[in-house]
Amino acid sequence: MTPFKSLLFASLLAGTAIGASAVPLKTDPAHSSVSAVFRQMGVPVEARFTRFTAVIDYNAAQPAASKAQVDIVTASLDLGDPEYNKEVAKKEWFNAAQFPKASFVSSAIAPAGAGKFNVTGKLTIKGRSANVSFPLTMKTAGGKHVFEGQLPIRRLAFNIGEGEWKDTSMVADEVVIRFRLTAVP
């Protein structure tokens, strides 16, 4: 069983997006993705969240004035098997009935070189919040902005994997949320 994939989703949620302009950028869902990467019994697993929204206010002239918010539907984690997907939505993992979404809200976006930023904000998963920081890159191509990054988290800090699933020998505590958000003005 891969309940730990659900934990990965939480990580993924944490690491998505940046931005700030007078008008929020419009996210292109067909060219955007959020996933959770973790190890189950030592084997790497990557699962994608199929439903998420991102509001990115990106100000190229003043990147520090940028803002971002990402909301992920926890029950949308796709582990590649309908039974596993149902399992990670249960109380022991994401408890999607009580906590239907995970969210990240930026509090600071600092330039860190050409096309690079350090993002700080609050990640909330399963009713637990933590301040997080991660590096982000931004590229512009064909009139689109592409924001990419990774946010490492620990699933147990967000109570993902209760009871017997706290055992990190089955599903590792470390999860990396990977994201690629494509947006247009």
VMD Tcl script that builds the backbone (N, CA, C; Angstrom):
set m [mol new atoms 555]
animate dup $m
set s [atomselect $m all]
$s set {name element resname resid chain x y z} {
  {N N MET 1 A 0.854 -1.182 0.000}
  {CA C MET 1 A 0.000 0.000 0.000}
  {C C MET 1 A 0.891 1.234 0.000}
  {N N THR 2 A 0.485 2.309 -0.624}
  {CA C THR 2 A 1.320 3.491 -0.711}
  {C C THR 2 A 0.691 4.720 -0.063}
  {N N PRO 3 A 0.321 4.632 1.199}
  {CA C PRO 3 A -0.232 5.790 1.883}
  {C C PRO 3 A 0.792 6.906 2.012}
  {N N PHE 4 A 2.012 6.564 1.954}
  {CA C PHE 4 A 3.025 7.597 2.127}
  {C C PHE 4 A 3.039 8.534 0.937}
  {N N LYS 5 A 2.468 8.140 -0.157}
  {CA C LYS 5 A 2.354 9.010 -1.327}
  {C C LYS 5 A 1.477 10.198 -0.976}
  {N N SER 6 A 0.520 9.942 -0.140}
  {CA C SER 6 A -0.352 11.012 0.293}
  {C C SER 6 A 0.439 12.026 1.066}
  {N N LEU 7 A 1.415 11.556 1.810}
  {CA C LEU 7 A 2.285 12.461 2.543}
  {C C LEU 7 A 3.076 13.310 1.591}
  {N N LEU 8 A 3.468 12.726 0.522}
  {CA C LEU 8 A 4.219 13.427 -0.498}
  {C C LEU 8 A 3.420 14.593 -1.039}
  {N N PHE 9 A 2.139 14.394 -1.157}
  {CA C PHE 9 A 1.260 15.457 -1.656}
  {C C PHE 9 A 1.392 16.690 -0.797}
  {N N ALA 10 A 1.430 16.492 0.500}
  {CA C ALA 10 A 1.531 17.609 1.408}
  {C C ALA 10 A 2.783 18.381 1.136}
  {N N SER 11 A 3.862 17.679 0.867}
  {CA C SER 11 A 5.108 18.343 0.562}
  {C C SER 11 A 4.965 19.167 -0.686}
  {N N LEU 12 A 4.360 18.547 -1.622}
  {CA C LEU 12 A 4.197 19.223 -2.897}
  {C C LEU 12 A 3.450 20.507 -2.723}
  {N N LEU 13 A 2.411 20.423 -1.934}
  {CA C LEU 13 A 1.616 21.607 -1.725}
  {C C LEU 13 A 2.469 22.711 -1.177}
  {N N ALA 14 A 3.321 22.435 -0.290}
  {CA C ALA 14 A 4.108 23.436 0.346}
  {C C ALA 14 A 4.966 24.204 -0.588}
  {N N GLY 15 A 5.467 23.625 -1.638}
  {CA C GLY 15 A 6.475 24.290 -2.419}
  {C C GLY 15 A 6.013 25.027 -3.636}
  {N N THR 16 A 4.780 25.368 -3.846}
  {CA C THR 16 A 4.351 25.902 -5.114}
  {C C THR 16 A 4.298 27.430 -5.144}
  {N N ALA 17 A 4.919 28.104 -6.074}
  {CA C ALA 17 A 4.668 29.437 -6.599}
  {C C ALA 17 A 5.278 30.659 -5.959}
  {N N ILE 18 A 5.310 31.755 -6.731}
  {CA C ILE 18 A 5.696 33.075 -6.266}
  {C C ILE 18 A 5.082 34.111 -7.181}
  {N N GLY 19 A 5.162 35.362 -6.795}
  {CA C GLY 19 A 4.779 36.406 -7.709}
  {C C GLY 19 A 4.152 37.624 -7.098}
  {N N ALA 20 A 3.991 38.776 -7.872}
  {CA C ALA 20 A 3.215 39.941 -7.470}
  {C C ALA 20 A 3.251 41.032 -8.508}
  {N N SER 21 A 2.127 41.362 -9.086}
  {CA C SER 21 A 1.989 42.476 -10.004}
  {C C SER 21 A 0.639 43.101 -9.743}
  {N N ALA 22 A 0.324 44.165 -10.450}
  {CA C ALA 22 A -0.964 44.816 -10.250}
  {C C ALA 22 A -2.099 43.849 -10.559}
  {N N VAL 23 A -1.899 42.982 -11.553}
  {CA C VAL 23 A -2.909 42.001 -11.927}
  {C C VAL 23 A -2.282 40.619 -11.792}
  {N N PRO 24 A -2.905 39.698 -11.067}
  {CA C PRO 24 A -2.329 38.351 -10.934}
  {C C PRO 24 A -2.166 37.693 -12.304}
  {N N LEU 25 A -1.125 36.895 -12.398}
  {CA C LEU 25 A -0.902 36.119 -13.611}
  {C C LEU 25 A -1.943 35.016 -13.694}
  {N N LYS 26 A -2.264 34.587 -14.903}
  {CA C LYS 26 A -3.215 33.491 -15.082}
  {C C LYS 26 A -2.424 32.192 -15.231}
  {N N THR 27 A -2.660 31.256 -14.332}
  {CA C THR 27 A -1.959 29.977 -14.366}
  {C C THR 27 A -2.479 29.115 -15.509}
  {N N ASP 28 A -1.558 28.467 -16.198}
  {CA C ASP 28 A -1.890 27.557 -17.297}
  {C C ASP 28 A -1.838 26.128 -16.759}
  {N N PRO 29 A -2.985 25.554 -16.357}
  {CA C PRO 29 A -2.986 24.223 -15.739}
  {C C PRO 29 A -2.410 23.128 -16.635}
  {N N ALA 30 A -2.573 23.250 -17.943}
  {CA C ALA 30 A -2.079 22.219 -18.859}
  {C C ALA 30 A -0.556 22.141 -18.877}
  {N N HIS 31 A 0.102 23.214 -18.481}
  {CA C HIS 31 A 1.566 23.252 -18.477}
  {C C HIS 31 A 2.128 23.460 -17.074}
  {N N SER 32 A 1.323 23.173 -16.055}
  {CA C SER 32 A 1.740 23.315 -14.660}
  {C C SER 32 A 1.608 21.969 -13.958}
  {N N SER 33 A 2.396 21.769 -12.924}
  {CA C SER 33 A 2.305 20.509 -12.174}
  {C C SER 33 A 2.799 20.698 -10.747}
  {N N VAL 34 A 2.250 19.877 -9.867}
  {CA C VAL 34 A 2.694 19.799 -8.477}
  {C C VAL 34 A 2.749 18.312 -8.143}
  {N N SER 35 A 3.855 17.899 -7.576}
  {CA C SER 35 A 3.981 16.483 -7.229}
  {C C SER 35 A 4.714 16.326 -5.909}
  {N N ALA 36 A 4.578 15.140 -5.357}
  {CA C ALA 36 A 5.264 14.790 -4.118}
  {C C ALA 36 A 6.189 13.620 -4.424}
  {N N VAL 37 A 7.406 13.722 -3.941}
  {CA C VAL 37 A 8.401 12.678 -4.155}
  {C C VAL 37 A 8.828 12.158 -2.789}
  {N N PHE 38 A 8.796 10.839 -2.631}
  {CA C PHE 38 A 9.130 10.230 -1.345}
  {C C PHE 38 A 9.647 8.827 -1.582}
  {N N ARG 39 A 10.053 8.168 -0.505}
  {CA C ARG 39 A 10.516 6.778 -0.607}
  {C C ARG 39 A 9.573 5.889 0.185}
  {N N GLN 40 A 9.166 4.797 -0.471}
  {CA C GLN 40 A 8.360 3.795 0.204}
  {C C GLN 40 A 9.157 2.500 0.160}
  {N N MET 41 A 9.474 1.992 1.338}
  {CA C MET 41 A 10.300 0.791 1.464}
  {C C MET 41 A 11.588 0.953 0.656}
  {N N GLY 42 A 12.140 2.172 0.684}
  {CA C GLY 42 A 13.399 2.465 0.023}
  {C C GLY 42 A 13.305 2.757 -1.460}
  {N N VAL 43 A 12.108 2.628 -2.027}
  {CA C VAL 43 A 11.927 2.834 -3.462}
  {C C VAL 43 A 11.369 4.244 -3.695}
  {N N PRO 44 A 11.988 5.035 -4.585}
  {CA C PRO 44 A 11.459 6.377 -4.845}
  {C C PRO 44 A 10.109 6.330 -5.559}
  {N N VAL 45 A 9.204 7.218 -5.121}
  {CA C VAL 45 A 7.862 7.305 -5.683}
  {C C VAL 45 A 7.582 8.781 -5.961}
  {N N GLU 46 A 6.974 9.052 -7.103}
  {CA C GLU 46 A 6.521 10.409 -7.402}
  {C C GLU 46 A 5.042 10.344 -7.736}
  {N N ALA 47 A 4.258 11.161 -7.041}
  {CA C ALA 47 A 2.810 11.208 -7.260}
  {C C ALA 47 A 2.411 12.649 -7.543}
  {N N ARG 48 A 1.470 12.818 -8.454}
  {CA C ARG 48 A 1.043 14.162 -8.857}
  {C C ARG 48 A -0.295 14.514 -8.231}
  {N N PHE 49 A -0.427 15.775 -7.918}
  {CA C PHE 49 A -1.721 16.319 -7.527}
  {C C PHE 49 A -2.403 16.765 -8.814}
  {N N THR 50 A -3.605 16.305 -9.012}
  {CA C THR 50 A -4.296 16.610 -10.261}
  {C C THR 50 A -5.142 17.875 -10.185}
  {N N ARG 51 A -5.394 18.376 -8.953}
  {CA C ARG 51 A -6.206 19.590 -8.800}
  {C C ARG 51 A -5.529 20.546 -7.832}
  {N N PHE 52 A -5.205 21.730 -8.354}
  {CA C PHE 52 A -4.619 22.782 -7.537}
  {C C PHE 52 A -4.862 24.120 -8.219}
  {N N THR 53 A -4.806 25.177 -7.439}
  {CA C THR 53 A -4.910 26.527 -7.994}
  {C C THR 53 A -3.733 27.335 -7.475}
  {N N ALA 54 A -3.305 28.279 -8.280}
  {CA C ALA 54 A -2.210 29.158 -7.883}
  {C C ALA 54 A -2.559 30.582 -8.269}
  {N N VAL 55 A -2.385 31.495 -7.336}
  {CA C VAL 55 A -2.543 32.920 -7.603}
  {C C VAL 55 A -1.155 33.515 -7.467}
  {N N ILE 56 A -0.631 34.020 -8.575}
  {CA C ILE 56 A 0.727 34.543 -8.606}
  {C C ILE 56 A 0.679 36.012 -9.017}
  {N N ASP 57 A 1.094 36.879 -8.122}
  {CA C ASP 57 A 1.236 38.307 -8.415}
  {C C ASP 57 A 2.723 38.557 -8.536}
  {N N TYR 58 A 3.219 38.603 -9.761}
  {CA C TYR 58 A 4.656 38.769 -9.984}
  {C C TYR 58 A 4.944 40.158 -10.524}
  {N N ASN 59 A 5.861 40.851 -9.871}
  {CA C ASN 59 A 6.247 42.192 -10.261}
  {C C ASN 59 A 7.723 42.145 -10.647}
  {N N ALA 60 A 8.021 42.108 -11.944}
  {CA C ALA 60 A 9.399 42.001 -12.417}
  {C C ALA 60 A 10.237 43.203 -12.002}
  {N N ALA 61 A 9.632 44.388 -11.933}
  {CA C ALA 61 A 10.371 45.594 -11.550}
  {C C ALA 61 A 10.703 45.604 -10.059}
  {N N GLN 62 A 9.848 45.001 -9.262}
  {CA C GLN 62 A 10.057 44.933 -7.814}
  {C C GLN 62 A 9.708 43.525 -7.329}
  {N N PRO 63 A 10.604 42.564 -7.554}
  {CA C PRO 63 A 10.300 41.175 -7.176}
  {C C PRO 63 A 9.919 41.004 -5.703}
  {N N ALA 64 A 10.467 41.832 -4.833}
  {CA C ALA 64 A 10.151 41.716 -3.403}
  {C C ALA 64 A 8.693 42.072 -3.118}
  {N N ALA 65 A 8.024 42.740 -4.052}
  {CA C ALA 65 A 6.610 43.078 -3.886}
  {C C ALA 65 A 5.705 41.953 -4.394}
  {N N SER 66 A 6.297 40.896 -4.903}
  {CA C SER 66 A 5.533 39.768 -5.447}
  {C C SER 66 A 4.899 38.946 -4.333}
  {N N LYS 67 A 3.842 38.219 -4.698}
  {CA C LYS 67 A 3.126 37.366 -3.738}
  {C C LYS 67 A 2.634 36.119 -4.449}
  {N N ALA 68 A 2.387 35.078 -3.676}
  {CA C ALA 68 A 1.847 33.844 -4.253}
  {C C ALA 68 A 1.009 33.090 -3.232}
  {N N GLN 69 A 0.011 32.408 -3.744}
  {CA C GLN 69 A -0.785 31.494 -2.915}
  {C C GLN 69 A -1.105 30.273 -3.768}
  {N N VAL 70 A -0.899 29.095 -3.186}
  {CA C VAL 70 A -1.193 27.849 -3.865}
  {C C VAL 70 A -2.089 27.013 -2.955}
  {N N ASP 71 A -3.183 26.518 -3.531}
  {CA C ASP 71 A -4.102 25.628 -2.815}
  {C C ASP 71 A -4.143 24.313 -3.575}
  {N N ILE 72 A -3.992 23.219 -2.841}
  {CA C ILE 72 A -3.991 21.886 -3.446}
  {C C ILE 72 A -5.119 21.064 -2.834}
  {N N VAL 73 A -5.870 20.410 -3.684}
  {CA C VAL 73 A -6.938 19.511 -3.233}
  {C C VAL 73 A -6.254 18.209 -2.804}
  {N N THR 74 A -6.281 17.917 -1.509}
  {CA C THR 74 A -5.536 16.768 -0.986}
  {C C THR 74 A -6.034 15.440 -1.552}
  {N N ALA 75 A -7.315 15.338 -1.829}
  {CA C ALA 75 A -7.855 14.077 -2.372}
  {C C ALA 75 A -7.479 13.863 -3.840}
  {N N SER 76 A -6.764 14.824 -4.438}
  {CA C SER 76 A -6.408 14.693 -5.852}
  {C C SER 76 A -5.035 14.053 -6.071}
  {N N LEU 77 A -4.396 13.586 -4.998}
  {CA C LEU 77 A -3.093 12.943 -5.180}
  {C C LEU 77 A -3.285 11.652 -5.970}
  {N N ASP 78 A -2.565 11.549 -7.067}
  {CA C ASP 78 A -2.686 10.386 -7.937}
  {C C ASP 78 A -1.438 9.526 -7.824}
  {N N LEU 79 A -1.605 8.369 -7.186}
  {CA C LEU 79 A -0.512 7.422 -7.003}
  {C C LEU 79 A -0.483 6.371 -8.105}
  {N N GLY 80 A -1.388 6.520 -9.068}
  {CA C GLY 80 A -1.409 5.580 -10.174}
  {C C GLY 80 A -2.310 4.380 -9.959}
  {N N ASP 81 A -3.028 4.349 -8.839}
  {CA C ASP 81 A -3.922 3.229 -8.539}
  {C C ASP 81 A -5.108 3.781 -7.738}
  {N N PRO 82 A -6.346 3.554 -8.196}
  {CA C PRO 82 A -7.515 4.099 -7.502}
  {C C PRO 82 A -7.600 3.702 -6.025}
  {N N GLU 83 A -7.186 2.482 -5.688}
  {CA C GLU 83 A -7.241 2.047 -4.286}
  {C C GLU 83 A -6.241 2.820 -3.430}
  {N N TYR 84 A -5.040 3.044 -3.943}
  {CA C TYR 84 A -4.035 3.838 -3.216}
  {C C TYR 84 A -4.514 5.279 -3.061}
  {N N ASN 85 A -5.135 5.805 -4.119}
  {CA C ASN 85 A -5.640 7.171 -4.064}
  {C C ASN 85 A -6.694 7.318 -2.964}
  {N N LYS 86 A -7.577 6.320 -2.829}
  {CA C LYS 86 A -8.580 6.340 -1.750}
  {C C LYS 86 A -7.906 6.253 -0.388}
  {N N GLU 87 A -6.882 5.434 -0.293}
  {CA C GLU 87 A -6.173 5.232 0.980}
  {C C GLU 87 A -5.552 6.529 1.483}
  {N N VAL 88 A -4.877 7.278 0.620}
  {CA C VAL 88 A -4.191 8.491 1.078}
  {C C VAL 88 A -5.167 9.607 1.447}
  {N N ALA 89 A -6.407 9.512 1.013}
  {CA C ALA 89 A -7.418 10.500 1.398}
  {C C ALA 89 A -7.978 10.222 2.795}
  {N N LYS 90 A -7.728 9.021 3.334}
  {CA C LYS 90 A -8.266 8.624 4.639}
  {C C LYS 90 A -7.628 9.407 5.790}
  {N N LYS 91 A -8.258 9.279 6.961}
  {CA C LYS 91 A -7.852 10.003 8.166}
  {C C LYS 91 A -6.367 9.827 8.494}
  {N N GLU 92 A -5.838 8.629 8.317}
  {CA C GLU 92 A -4.443 8.361 8.690}
  {C C GLU 92 A -3.461 9.145 7.830}
  {N N TRP 93 A -3.869 9.531 6.633}
  {CA C TRP 93 A -2.964 10.234 5.730}
  {C C TRP 93 A -3.365 11.693 5.617}
  {N N PHE 94 A -4.116 12.086 4.602}
  {CA C PHE 94 A -4.485 13.496 4.427}
  {C C PHE 94 A -5.775 13.900 5.120}
  {N N ASN 95 A -6.583 12.927 5.514}
  {CA C ASN 95 A -7.880 13.213 6.123}
  {C C ASN 95 A -8.614 14.260 5.272}
  {N N ALA 96 A -8.777 13.931 4.002}
  {CA C ALA 96 A -9.354 14.860 3.029}
  {C C ALA 96 A -10.781 15.284 3.375}
  {N N ALA 97 A -11.524 14.462 4.096}
  {CA C ALA 97 A -12.881 14.844 4.480}
  {C C ALA 97 A -12.856 16.051 5.418}
  {N N GLN 98 A -11.936 16.074 6.353}
  {CA C GLN 98 A -11.837 17.183 7.309}
  {C C GLN 98 A -10.925 18.300 6.798}
  {N N PHE 99 A -9.896 17.944 6.045}
  {CA C PHE 99 A -8.923 18.920 5.547}
  {C C PHE 99 A -8.815 18.772 4.019}
  {N N PRO 100 A -9.786 19.307 3.284}
  {CA C PRO 100 A -9.832 19.076 1.836}
  {C C PRO 100 A -8.722 19.740 1.029}
  {N N LYS 101 A -8.019 20.684 1.632}
  {CA C LYS 101 A -6.948 21.313 0.866}
  {C C LYS 101 A -5.727 21.580 1.735}
  {N N ALA 102 A -4.617 21.663 1.058}
  {CA C ALA 102 A -3.362 22.102 1.655}
  {C C ALA 102 A -3.057 23.436 0.991}
  {N N SER 103 A -2.356 24.327 1.700}
  {CA C SER 103 A -2.106 25.633 1.105}
  {C C SER 103 A -0.725 26.168 1.454}
  {N N PHE 104 A -0.242 27.016 0.554}
  {CA C PHE 104 A 0.991 27.758 0.782}
  {C C PHE 104 A 0.689 29.212 0.481}
  {N N VAL 105 A 1.090 30.108 1.402}
  {CA C VAL 105 A 0.935 31.544 1.203}
  {C C VAL 105 A 2.288 32.179 1.457}
  {N N SER 106 A 2.791 32.900 0.461}
  {CA C SER 106 A 4.114 33.528 0.612}
  {C C SER 106 A 4.040 34.708 1.578}
  {N N SER 107 A 5.144 34.918 2.278}
  {CA C SER 107 A 5.275 36.098 3.134}
  {C C SER 107 A 6.426 36.980 2.664}
  {N N ALA 108 A 7.372 36.404 1.904}
  {CA C ALA 108 A 8.495 37.171 1.359}
  {C C ALA 108 A 9.052 36.447 0.141}
  {N N ILE 109 A 9.412 37.244 -0.858}
  {CA C ILE 109 A 10.063 36.728 -2.056}
  {C C ILE 109 A 11.269 37.628 -2.301}
  {N N ALA 110 A 12.452 37.060 -2.148}
  {CA C ALA 110 A 13.677 37.857 -2.252}
  {C C ALA 110 A 14.487 37.449 -3.476}
  {N N PRO 111 A 14.918 38.421 -4.279}
  {CA C PRO 111 A 15.773 38.110 -5.421}
  {C C PRO 111 A 17.072 37.450 -4.948}
  {N N ALA 112 A 17.546 36.476 -5.728}
  {CA C ALA 112 A 18.779 35.757 -5.362}
  {C C ALA 112 A 19.655 35.552 -6.595}
  {N N GLY 113 A 19.603 36.505 -7.521}
  {CA C GLY 113 A 20.367 36.386 -8.761}
  {C C GLY 113 A 19.421 36.364 -9.941}
  {N N ALA 114 A 19.974 36.359 -11.131}
  {CA C ALA 114 A 19.160 36.393 -12.347}
  {C C ALA 114 A 18.212 35.200 -12.413}
  {N N GLY 115 A 16.907 35.485 -12.379}
  {CA C GLY 115 A 15.902 34.435 -12.481}
  {C C GLY 115 A 15.792 33.539 -11.262}
  {N N LYS 116 A 16.406 33.945 -10.160}
  {CA C LYS 116 A 16.376 33.122 -8.941}
  {C C LYS 116 A 15.812 33.928 -7.775}
  {N N PHE 117 A 15.077 33.217 -6.908}
  {CA C PHE 117 A 14.442 33.853 -5.766}
  {C C PHE 117 A 14.501 32.916 -4.562}
  {N N ASN 118 A 14.447 33.513 -3.383}
  {CA C ASN 118 A 14.263 32.752 -2.148}
  {C C ASN 118 A 12.862 33.100 -1.655}
  {N N VAL 119 A 12.038 32.077 -1.477}
  {CA C VAL 119 A 10.644 32.274 -1.092}
  {C C VAL 119 A 10.434 31.780 0.330}
  {N N THR 120 A 9.730 32.581 1.104}
  {CA C THR 120 A 9.376 32.222 2.475}
  {C C THR 120 A 7.860 32.346 2.598}
  {N N GLY 121 A 7.275 31.475 3.392}
  {CA C GLY 121 A 5.833 31.554 3.589}
  {C C GLY 121 A 5.336 30.510 4.549}
  {N N LYS 122 A 4.016 30.381 4.604}
  {CA C LYS 122 A 3.377 29.448 5.519}
  {C C LYS 122 A 2.743 28.318 4.724}
  {N N LEU 123 A 3.117 27.091 5.110}
  {CA C LEU 123 A 2.551 25.887 4.517}
  {C C LEU 123 A 1.597 25.280 5.530}
  {N N THR 124 A 0.382 24.985 5.082}
  {CA C THR 124 A -0.618 24.368 5.958}
  {C C THR 124 A -1.098 23.080 5.308}
  {N N ILE 125 A -0.928 21.991 6.068}
  {CA C ILE 125 A -1.387 20.681 5.623}
  {C C ILE 125 A -2.038 19.993 6.810}
  {N N LYS 126 A -3.205 19.469 6.581}
  {CA C LYS 126 A -3.927 18.696 7.594}
  {C C LYS 126 A -4.081 19.488 8.898}
  {N N GLY 127 A -4.349 20.791 8.749}
  {CA C GLY 127 A -4.596 21.645 9.902}
  {C C GLY 127 A -3.358 22.089 10.656}
  {N N ARG 128 A -2.191 21.695 10.202}
  {CA C ARG 128 A -0.936 22.105 10.848}
  {C C ARG 128 A -0.185 23.050 9.925}
  {N N SER 129 A 0.333 24.126 10.513}
  {CA C SER 129 A 1.052 25.125 9.720}
  {C C SER 129 A 2.506 25.201 10.146}
  {N N ALA 130 A 3.361 25.529 9.188}
  {CA C ALA 130 A 4.786 25.704 9.456}
  {C C ALA 130 A 5.329 26.763 8.510}
  {N N ASN 131 A 6.288 27.538 8.997}
  {CA C ASN 131 A 6.988 28.482 8.148}
  {C C ASN 131 A 8.021 27.704 7.352}
  {N N VAL 132 A 8.071 27.944 6.052}
  {CA C VAL 132 A 8.981 27.227 5.165}
  {C C VAL 132 A 9.704 28.212 4.255}
  {N N SER 133 A 10.850 27.791 3.744}
  {CA C SER 133 A 11.620 28.578 2.775}
  {C C SER 133 A 12.156 27.634 1.717}
  {N N PHE 134 A 12.255 28.137 0.488}
  {CA C PHE 134 A 12.782 27.313 -0.593}
  {C C PHE 134 A 13.254 28.211 -1.730}
  {N N PRO 135 A 14.201 27.710 -2.537}
  {CA C PRO 135 A 14.643 28.460 -3.708}
  {C C PRO 135 A 13.669 28.256 -4.867}
  {N N LEU 136 A 13.580 29.258 -5.719}
  {CA C LEU 136 A 12.666 29.231 -6.857}
  {C C LEU 136 A 13.383 29.825 -8.065}
  {N N THR 137 A 13.131 29.264 -9.226}
  {CA C THR 137 A 13.642 29.862 -10.461}
  {C C THR 137 A 12.463 30.320 -11.306}
  {N N MET 138 A 12.696 31.372 -12.093}
  {CA C MET 138 A 11.668 31.893 -12.975}
  {C C MET 138 A 12.311 32.153 -14.329}
  {N N LYS 139 A 11.666 31.612 -15.373}
  {CA C LYS 139 A 12.113 31.837 -16.744}
  {C C LYS 139 A 10.937 32.411 -17.522}
  {N N THR 140 A 11.253 33.235 -18.496}
  {CA C THR 140 A 10.212 33.770 -19.361}
  {C C THR 140 A 10.488 33.289 -20.779}
  {N N ALA 141 A 9.462 32.705 -21.400}
  {CA C ALA 141 A 9.597 32.213 -22.773}
  {C C ALA 141 A 8.237 32.292 -23.458}
  {N N GLY 142 A 8.214 32.859 -24.639}
  {CA C GLY 142 A 6.970 32.932 -25.393}
  {C C GLY 142 A 5.866 33.671 -24.669}
  {N N GLY 143 A 6.231 34.699 -23.891}
  {CA C GLY 143 A 5.237 35.474 -23.147}
  {C C GLY 143 A 4.717 34.794 -21.892}
  {N N LYS 144 A 5.275 33.626 -21.568}
  {CA C LYS 144 A 4.853 32.896 -20.365}
  {C C LYS 144 A 5.957 32.934 -19.324}
  {N N HIS 145 A 5.545 32.980 -18.056}
  {CA C HIS 145 A 6.476 32.883 -16.933}
  {C C HIS 145 A 6.400 31.450 -16.418}
  {N N VAL 146 A 7.551 30.841 -16.205}
  {CA C VAL 146 A 7.601 29.482 -15.666}
  {C C VAL 146 A 8.341 29.532 -14.339}
  {N N PHE 147 A 7.632 29.180 -13.263}
  {CA C PHE 147 A 8.179 29.162 -11.911}
  {C C PHE 147 A 8.407 27.707 -11.519}
  {N N GLU 148 A 9.639 27.388 -11.113}
  {CA C GLU 148 A 9.954 26.008 -10.729}
  {C C GLU 148 A 10.689 25.987 -9.404}
  {N N GLY 149 A 10.426 24.942 -8.622}
  {CA C GLY 149 A 11.117 24.791 -7.354}
  {C C GLY 149 A 10.809 23.476 -6.688}
  {N N GLN 150 A 11.475 23.282 -5.558}
  {CA C GLN 150 A 11.282 22.086 -4.732}
  {C C GLN 150 A 11.252 22.521 -3.276}
  {N N LEU 151 A 10.352 21.938 -2.527}
  {CA C LEU 151 A 10.237 22.228 -1.106}
  {C C LEU 151 A 10.317 20.925 -0.330}
  {N N PRO 152 A 11.433 20.718 0.393}
  {CA C PRO 152 A 11.512 19.513 1.225}
  {C C PRO 152 A 10.711 19.716 2.514}
  {N N ILE 153 A 9.956 18.691 2.889}
  {CA C ILE 153 A 9.220 18.729 4.157}
  {C C ILE 153 A 9.357 17.371 4.839}
  {N N ARG 154 A 8.883 17.328 6.078}
  {CA C ARG 154 A 8.795 16.073 6.819}
  {C C ARG 154 A 7.308 15.810 7.027}
  {N N ARG 155 A 6.845 14.685 6.556}
  {CA C ARG 155 A 5.417 14.373 6.606}
  {C C ARG 155 A 4.881 14.309 8.029}
  {N N LEU 156 A 5.676 13.776 8.955}
  {CA C LEU 156 A 5.189 13.625 10.329}
  {C C LEU 156 A 4.973 14.974 11.015}
  {N N ALA 157 A 5.655 16.024 10.569}
  {CA C ALA 157 A 5.440 17.363 11.121}
  {C C ALA 157 A 4.022 17.852 10.817}
  {N N PHE 158 A 3.398 17.272 9.795}
  {CA C PHE 158 A 2.035 17.637 9.412}
  {C C PHE 158 A 1.046 16.519 9.739}
  {N N ASN 159 A 1.490 15.565 10.556}
  {CA C ASN 159 A 0.646 14.448 10.986}
  {C C ASN 159 A 0.153 13.612 9.810}
  {N N ILE 160 A 0.970 13.496 8.793}
  {CA C ILE 160 A 0.627 12.676 7.633}
  {C C ILE 160 A 1.236 11.296 7.854}
  {N N GLY 161 A 0.371 10.356 8.095}
  {CA C GLY 161 A 0.801 9.008 8.439}
  {C C GLY 161 A 0.607 8.795 9.933}
  {N N GLU 162 A -0.614 8.540 10.341}
  {CA C GLU 162 A -0.932 8.322 11.755}
  {C C GLU 162 A -0.897 6.833 12.080}
  {N N GLY 163 A -0.897 6.530 13.384}
  {CA C GLY 163 A -0.928 5.144 13.833}
  {C C GLY 163 A 0.278 4.374 13.328}
  {N N GLU 164 A 0.020 3.192 12.759}
  {CA C GLU 164 A 1.108 2.344 12.277}
  {C C GLU 164 A 1.918 3.019 11.166}
  {N N TRP 165 A 1.345 4.041 10.497}
  {CA C TRP 165 A 2.028 4.696 9.386}
  {C C TRP 165 A 3.050 5.730 9.836}
  {N N LYS 166 A 3.195 5.897 11.163}
  {CA C LYS 166 A 4.275 6.758 11.666}
  {C C LYS 166 A 5.625 6.080 11.503}
  {N N ASP 167 A 5.596 4.800 11.269}
  {CA C ASP 167 A 6.819 4.024 11.075}
  {C C ASP 167 A 7.490 4.479 9.784}
  {N N THR 168 A 8.644 5.112 9.900}
  {CA C THR 168 A 9.326 5.645 8.726}
  {C C THR 168 A 10.127 4.591 7.962}
  {N N SER 169 A 10.124 3.340 8.440}
  {CA C SER 169 A 10.800 2.286 7.670}
  {C C SER 169 A 9.941 1.858 6.476}
  {N N MET 170 A 8.639 2.102 6.546}
  {CA C MET 170 A 7.737 1.791 5.430}
  {C C MET 170 A 7.673 2.965 4.454}
  {N N VAL 171 A 7.332 4.132 4.989}
  {CA C VAL 171 A 7.249 5.359 4.197}
  {C C VAL 171 A 8.159 6.381 4.872}
  {N N ALA 172 A 9.136 6.867 4.126}
  {CA C ALA 172 A 10.113 7.808 4.692}
  {C C ALA 172 A 9.431 9.086 5.163}
  {N N ASP 173 A 10.026 9.718 6.155}
  {CA C ASP 173 A 9.514 10.985 6.683}
  {C C ASP 173 A 9.774 12.125 5.698}
  {N N GLU 174 A 10.853 12.032 4.942}
  {CA C GLU 174 A 11.235 13.086 4.014}
  {C C GLU 174 A 10.400 13.032 2.738}
  {N N VAL 175 A 9.850 14.183 2.393}
  {CA C VAL 175 A 9.056 14.324 1.171}
  {C C VAL 175 A 9.523 15.609 0.482}
  {N N VAL 176 A 9.596 15.572 -0.816}
  {CA C VAL 176 A 9.939 16.772 -1.581}
  {C C VAL 176 A 8.743 17.117 -2.456}
  {N N ILE 177 A 8.294 18.340 -2.303}
  {CA C ILE 177 A 7.204 18.832 -3.147}
  {C C ILE 177 A 7.861 19.539 -4.324}
  {N N ARG 178 A 7.586 19.042 -5.515}
  {CA C ARG 178 A 8.132 19.631 -6.732}
  {C C ARG 178 A 7.007 20.361 -7.456}
  {N N PHE 179 A 7.331 21.522 -7.995}
  {CA C PHE 179 A 6.302 22.236 -8.727}
  {C C PHE 179 A 6.880 22.964 -9.930}
  {N N ARG 180 A 6.025 23.105 -10.901}
  {CA C ARG 180 A 6.308 23.886 -12.115}
  {C C ARG 180 A 5.004 24.589 -12.430}
  {N N LEU 181 A 5.004 25.894 -12.288}
  {CA C LEU 181 A 3.803 26.677 -12.559}
  {C C LEU 181 A 4.064 27.583 -13.758}
  {N N THR 182 A 3.248 27.421 -14.768}
  {CA C THR 182 A 3.346 28.249 -15.968}
  {C C THR 182 A 2.195 29.235 -15.925}
  {N N ALA 183 A 2.505 30.523 -16.139}
  {CA C ALA 183 A 1.482 31.555 -16.037}
  {C C ALA 183 A 1.696 32.634 -17.099}
  {N N VAL 184 A 0.602 33.285 -17.466}
  {CA C VAL 184 A 0.639 34.363 -18.444}
  {C C VAL 184 A -0.051 35.592 -17.849}
  {N N PRO 185 A 0.360 36.777 -18.333}
  {CA C PRO 185 A -0.309 38.022 -17.835}
  {C C PRO 185 A -1.780 38.069 -18.232}
}
mol reanalyze $m
mol bondsrecalc $m
mol representation Tube
mol addrep $m
